[in-house]
Amino acid sequence: MELREYSGVIHLHSDYSDGHLGVEEIIRLSLEAGLDYLFLTDHDTLAARRDGWDGWYTLDDGRIRRLERGAEAGRRLLLLVGDEVTPDRNHYLALGYEGPEELFKLAPQRVIDRVAAAGGVGVIAHPDHRGNERFGIGCYAWDDWSVRGFDLVDLWDLMTDWQDHLRGLASALRAVISPVWVLKGPKRRSLRRWDERLRAGPAPVVGCNDNHGRPYNLLLFTLTLLPYPLALRTIHTHVLCEPLEELDWRRAEAALLEALVAGRSFIAQDYWWDARGLSCWAENPTGGRLDLGGTASFEDGPWTLRLELPAAARVDLVGDGELLLRRRTRCVTFTVVQPGAYRFEVWRRRFGVPKPWVFTNALRLVPRDKMQ
C-alpha cells in the first residue's frame, strides 16, 4: 500500500469552549501554517461537528473555501472535530466520535468503554501535566493507570511542556518572550512509562497541542500567551497513511485514525525545522519490511533498523528503555541482535543548544511465541 505523509495538530480549542478564536479563523491560520489536518477537541462538546465544520478546506485569496475532497486544491486542510472529555482529572480525547457528550460525569474506564463502543478512538491527554499553583494553573494529570482499552497516549504536548517552565517571574518572562525556546520535549517519566508499556505490547503515542490562545488584558495592552499562529507551527504528529486526497472527509478521518492507532507516525517540533520526509523502518534479508508502530517476529531476521532524516542531527536509538546508540548523522543503520522495542529520539542544535526535534513510534521485534 502506498503511504503518504500528513503533518497536523491533535487537540486544539476554539470558542466552542474556552478557546479564543472561532473555527473559521483557526482553519485559515492552520492553512497558513501548512498543516494537512487538524483535530479540534473542545471541552465536553461536539457542537462544531453538529454545526458541520468537519471537512476539507482551502484558501482562495485569503478566504477559506470548503471542498468535497482534498484533491480539488493544492493547499488543503482536513478539519476533524472531536471531544475532550474533561472531568477534574483524567482528560480523554474522543476522536471520530459522534456522542453522547456528557461523559465527564463517568469514571475513566467507563469513558474509555463508551468511546470505544461508539466506534471512536481515545487518547489519554496530557498524562503528566502537573499544573502550577503559583500561577493559578490546576493539575490535569492522568492518575488512573488501571484502565484498559484506550487507543493512544499523548506523549508530548505543547501546553504541558510550556507550563513546566513557569517556575518564577524570570522564567515566566522567558516563556512568554520565547515560548518555543523553553520546550524540553517529553518528560522522562512519560518516556519511561511508554517503554514499560512497549515491553507488554503495542503502545502508540501522539503529540498534542492543547492550545487555547488565551489573552490577558494588562494596563496598556493585551498579551496573548501562545498565540494560535505560533502554536500551530510547533508540535505536530506526522502520519504515514493511505492517500487521503480523493476521499471525502469521513473516509479520510477513518483512514487517518487507523494509521494513528497502528502507530504509523512520529512526533516533531517543526517550528524551526520541518521534519517532513523522515523515513524509519526495519527490514530483513528476505524483503520483509516493518513500518513504524509495527510488530514482527525477531526470528524472521536478522532485522536492520533504518532511519533517514531531512538533515543531520543527534540521533539516540533506544531499545527497551536503554540507550543503544548516540550519533550525529543523517542516516542510521543498526542490526538488531536481540528482541525488543526500538525507537528513535532526534535532537538538533539551535544556537549551539540541543533542542528536541523528533520522537518516533516504536518498531517491535518480539519472540515468535509472543506475537500479538
Buried (B, 14 or more C-beta within 10 A) or exposed (E): EEBEBBBBBBBBBBBBBEBBBEBEBBBBBBBBBBBBBBBBBBBBBBBBBEEEBBBBBBBEEEEBEBBEBBBBBEEBBBBBBBBBBBBEBBBBBBBBBEBEBEBBEBEBBEBBBBBBEBEBBBBBBBBBBBBBEEEEBEEBBBEEEEBEEBBBBBBBBBBBBBBBBBEEEEEBEBBBEEBBBBBEBBBEEBBEBBBEBBEEEBBBBBBBBBBBBBEEEEEEEEEBBBBBBBBBBBBBBBBBBBBBBEBBBEEBBBBBBBBBBBBBBBBBBBBEBBBBEBBBBBBBEEEEEBBBBBBBBBEBBEBBBBBBBBEEBBBBBBBBBEEBBEEEBEEBEBEBEEBBBBBBBBBBEBEEEEBBBBBBBBBBBBEEEEEE
